[in-house]
Amino acid sequence: QVQLVESGGGLVQAGGALRLSCAASGRTFIPYAMGWFRQAPGKEREFVGAITWSGGMTYYADAVKGRFTVSRDNDENTVYLQMNSLKPEDTAVYYCAVRKTIGIRAKNYDYWGQGTQVTVSS
């Protein structure tokens, strides 16, 4: 099993920035890809970005491309989501998740964190 804990959420004004962290523990010696998802009230969970084990490949949703960056530090078992130029529509609970290979479908991820709230005021 892999345990995931997100942190770094909060309240920020539009145009601001936040960096989310996702710390993994447990069976972290097994290579895994990491994904970030978000869920706004009344909406389905949606893909934000993902990164391979090596960090050599990343994918992003069109809504965040050019503004958000996913990175990882495998020595620290931590994945990051740098969010710049935030918009009110980015307001959501952000989750990190783990699966063996990179993907964009939430249902294919095996382990999830508890989520961290990001609120962007206009």
Stockholm file with secondary structure:
# STOCKHOLM 1.0

chainA/1-122         QVQLVESGGGLVQAGGALRLSCAASGRTFIPYAMGWFRQAPGKEREFVGAITWSGGMTYYADAVKGRFTVSRDNDENTVYLQMNSLKPEDTAVYYCAVRKTIGIRAKNYDYWGQGTQVTVSS
#=GR chainA/1-122 SS CEEEEEECCEEEETTCCEEEEEEEEESTTSCCEEEEEEECTTSCCEEEEEECTTSCCEEECTTTTTTEEEEEETTTTEEEEEECSCCGGGCEEEEEEEESSCCSCGGGCCEECCCEEEEEEC
#=GC SS_cons         CEEEEEECCEEEETTCCEEEEEEEEESTTSCCEEEEEEECTTSCCEEEEEECTTSCCEEECTTTTTTEEEEEETTTTEEEEEECSCCGGGCEEEEEEEESSCCSCGGGCCEECCCEEEEEEC
//
